[in-house]
């Protein structure tokens, strides 16, 4: 376990073709089921402090306690995903730590010298930040708030992976407003 923010909870993987990625991870790696959102509803998104409207597709599944996130950018809005791809990289772009005390953990990271490069919010209590510092080519740290609907969705995804038979490998994201 990391002594920074607890265990790493998610591996964020940038792909060119998210459908092919879900197929590979479910059929070859045996990871699933995948919860797919073709357009993640990100609000208050900023990159270097400037607001944009990103269009990203995301798929989430668990392998044990570890969540795997596949990310495909669908527009050319500035993002750390786009930066990663412009470097010619694909694969592991970030590791995420999950928090239920977002403000305190963000302040602690900033006190340690980490700089917010990208931020936004998905649903209620779903804030996230990506830090600018990279500790090997392209890979950075995300701090992700996991309370409320987003936290319940992550619990549901993990539970669905336990004993998954391989059936129904791609499923729609649940409506966060109902969780």
LOFIKOL-95181 format. One record per residue (C-alpha): residue in three letters; x, y, z. Coordinates in nm, 3 decimals. Example, Ala and Ser with C-alpha at 12.3 -4.5 7.8 and 13.67 -1.06 7.14 Angstrom:
BEGIN
 rest    east   north      up
  ALA   1.230  -0.450   0.780
  SER   1.367  -0.106   0.714
***
This chain:
BEGIN
 rest    east   north      up
  UNK   0.000   0.000   0.000
  UNK   0.118   0.351  -0.076
  UNK   0.205   0.565   0.224
  UNK   0.090   0.869   0.025
  UNK  -0.290   0.834   0.009
  UNK  -0.355   0.469   0.090
  UNK  -0.382   0.199  -0.174
  UNK  -0.381   0.272  -0.545
  UNK  -0.740   0.196  -0.645
  UNK  -0.746   0.249  -1.022
  UNK  -0.529   0.205  -1.330
  UNK  -0.621   0.457  -1.603
  UNK  -0.541   0.332  -1.952
  UNK  -0.564   0.554  -2.262
  UNK  -0.675   0.367  -2.573
  UNK  -0.748   0.455  -2.935
  UNK  -1.046   0.218  -2.959
  UNK  -1.239   0.165  -2.638
  UNK  -1.464  -0.105  -2.785
  UNK  -1.157  -0.309  -2.886
  UNK  -1.009  -0.242  -2.542
  UNK  -1.316  -0.376  -2.361
  UNK  -1.317  -0.682  -2.589
  UNK  -0.948  -0.752  -2.518
  UNK  -0.976  -0.704  -2.143
  UNK  -1.288  -0.919  -2.115
  UNK  -1.195  -1.200  -2.359
  UNK  -0.818  -1.220  -2.313
  UNK  -0.766  -1.090  -1.960
  UNK  -1.095  -1.220  -1.813
  UNK  -1.173  -0.881  -1.656
  UNK  -1.530  -0.759  -1.650
  UNK  -1.806  -0.681  -1.678
  UNK  -1.737  -0.341  -1.827
  UNK  -1.956  -0.043  -1.750
  UNK  -1.937   0.186  -2.052
  UNK  -2.023   0.553  -2.087
  UNK  -1.977   0.691  -2.442
  UNK  -1.983   1.050  -2.311
  UNK  -1.884   1.109  -1.951
  UNK  -2.081   1.401  -1.802
  UNK  -1.789   1.608  -1.672
  UNK  -1.871   1.949  -1.524
  UNK  -1.639   2.227  -1.406
  UNK  -1.361   2.080  -1.621
  UNK  -1.034   2.275  -1.634
  UNK  -0.694   2.216  -1.787
  UNK  -0.420   2.454  -1.669
  UNK  -0.696   2.658  -1.505
  UNK  -0.889   2.716  -1.831
  UNK  -1.242   2.576  -1.877
  UNK  -1.322   2.339  -2.165
  UNK  -1.591   2.088  -2.261
  UNK  -1.428   1.748  -2.304
  UNK  -1.590   1.452  -2.476
  UNK  -1.438   1.136  -2.333
  UNK  -1.564   0.780  -2.341
  UNK  -1.487   0.567  -2.036
  UNK  -1.525   0.201  -1.945
  UNK  -1.479   0.068  -1.592
  UNK  -1.431  -0.284  -1.459
  UNK  -1.261  -0.441  -1.160
  UNK  -1.004  -0.713  -1.116
  UNK  -1.034  -0.779  -0.745
  UNK  -1.008  -0.450  -0.558
  UNK  -0.827  -0.283  -0.851
  UNK  -1.043  -0.085  -1.091
  UNK  -0.934  -0.064  -1.453
  UNK  -1.045   0.243  -1.648
  UNK  -1.024   0.261  -2.027
  UNK  -1.034   0.615  -2.167
  UNK  -1.083   0.730  -2.526
  UNK  -1.082   1.100  -2.609
  UNK  -1.346   1.198  -2.865
  UNK  -1.251   1.562  -2.922
  UNK  -0.933   1.767  -2.923
  UNK  -0.993   1.956  -2.598
  UNK  -0.670   2.004  -2.401
  UNK  -0.629   1.722  -2.151
  UNK  -0.362   1.507  -1.999
  UNK  -0.502   1.219  -2.205
  UNK  -0.443   1.418  -2.523
  UNK  -0.093   1.512  -2.403
  UNK  -0.021   1.143  -2.343
  UNK  -0.135   1.049  -2.693
  UNK   0.059   1.337  -2.853
  UNK   0.375   1.188  -2.699
  UNK   0.298   0.872  -2.896
  UNK   0.201   0.685  -2.580
  UNK  -0.085   0.444  -2.517
  UNK  -0.152   0.239  -2.208
  UNK  -0.114   0.332  -1.841
  UNK  -0.165   0.709  -1.819
  UNK  -0.253   0.745  -1.450
  UNK  -0.293   0.573  -1.118
  UNK  -0.578   0.694  -0.899
  UNK  -0.611   0.723  -0.526
  UNK  -0.967   0.742  -0.393
  UNK  -1.068   0.971  -0.111
  UNK  -1.365   1.054   0.106
  UNK  -1.184   1.366   0.237
  UNK  -1.106   1.535  -0.093
  UNK  -1.028   1.884   0.037
  UNK  -0.784   1.763   0.304
  UNK  -0.609   1.518   0.071
  UNK  -0.582   1.779  -0.206
  UNK  -0.433   2.029   0.040
  UNK  -0.184   1.767   0.163
  UNK  -0.075   1.688  -0.194
  UNK  -0.031   2.056  -0.274
  UNK   0.171   2.103   0.046
  UNK   0.397   1.822  -0.080
  UNK   0.457   2.019  -0.400
  UNK   0.205   1.856  -0.634
  UNK   0.040   2.087  -0.888
  UNK  -0.312   2.045  -1.026
  UNK  -0.302   2.023  -1.406
  UNK  -0.653   1.893  -1.485
  UNK  -0.973   1.885  -1.278
  UNK  -1.348   1.841  -1.294
  UNK  -1.646   1.670  -1.139
  UNK  -1.862   1.372  -1.233
  UNK  -2.191   1.367  -1.045
  UNK  -2.239   1.475  -0.686
  UNK  -1.929   1.418  -0.470
  UNK  -1.729   1.312  -0.774
  UNK  -1.452   1.572  -0.792
  UNK  -1.119   1.473  -0.941
  UNK  -0.778   1.628  -1.002
  UNK  -0.479   1.508  -1.200
  UNK  -0.140   1.630  -1.085
  UNK   0.114   1.764  -1.333
  UNK   0.406   1.570  -1.194
  UNK   0.497   1.256  -1.388
  UNK   0.718   0.998  -1.226
  UNK   0.782   0.793  -1.536
  UNK   0.695   0.881  -1.896
  UNK   0.337   0.998  -1.920
  UNK   0.204   0.848  -1.596
  UNK   0.058   1.081  -1.335
  UNK  -0.152   1.067  -1.018
  UNK  -0.527   1.125  -0.999
  UNK  -0.704   1.207  -0.674
  UNK  -1.068   1.100  -0.705
  UNK  -1.350   1.174  -0.463
  UNK  -1.565   0.863  -0.413
  UNK  -1.860   0.954  -0.198
  UNK  -2.227   0.962  -0.282
  UNK  -2.344   0.828  -0.620
  UNK  -1.994   0.789  -0.768
  UNK  -1.879   0.587  -0.468
  UNK  -2.191   0.368  -0.484
  UNK  -2.133   0.312  -0.857
  UNK  -1.774   0.205  -0.792
  UNK  -1.898  -0.039  -0.524
  UNK  -2.156  -0.178  -0.770
  UNK  -1.890  -0.227  -1.040
  UNK  -1.660  -0.411  -0.799
  UNK  -1.947  -0.631  -0.676
  UNK  -2.044  -0.720  -1.036
  UNK  -1.689  -0.839  -1.103
  UNK  -1.692  -1.086  -0.814
  UNK  -1.759  -1.428  -0.964
  UNK  -1.833  -1.277  -1.307
  UNK  -1.913  -1.558  -1.551
  UNK  -1.812  -1.372  -1.868
  UNK  -2.172  -1.309  -1.969
  UNK  -2.301  -0.965  -2.067
  UNK  -1.945  -0.821  -2.086
  UNK  -2.041  -0.463  -2.177
  UNK  -2.308  -0.281  -1.980
  UNK  -2.421   0.083  -1.972
  UNK  -2.315   0.313  -1.692
  UNK  -2.588   0.343  -1.433
  UNK  -2.765   0.677  -1.402
  UNK  -2.576   0.847  -1.118
  UNK  -2.888   1.039  -1.017
  UNK  -3.054   0.708  -0.919
  UNK  -2.766   0.579  -0.705
***
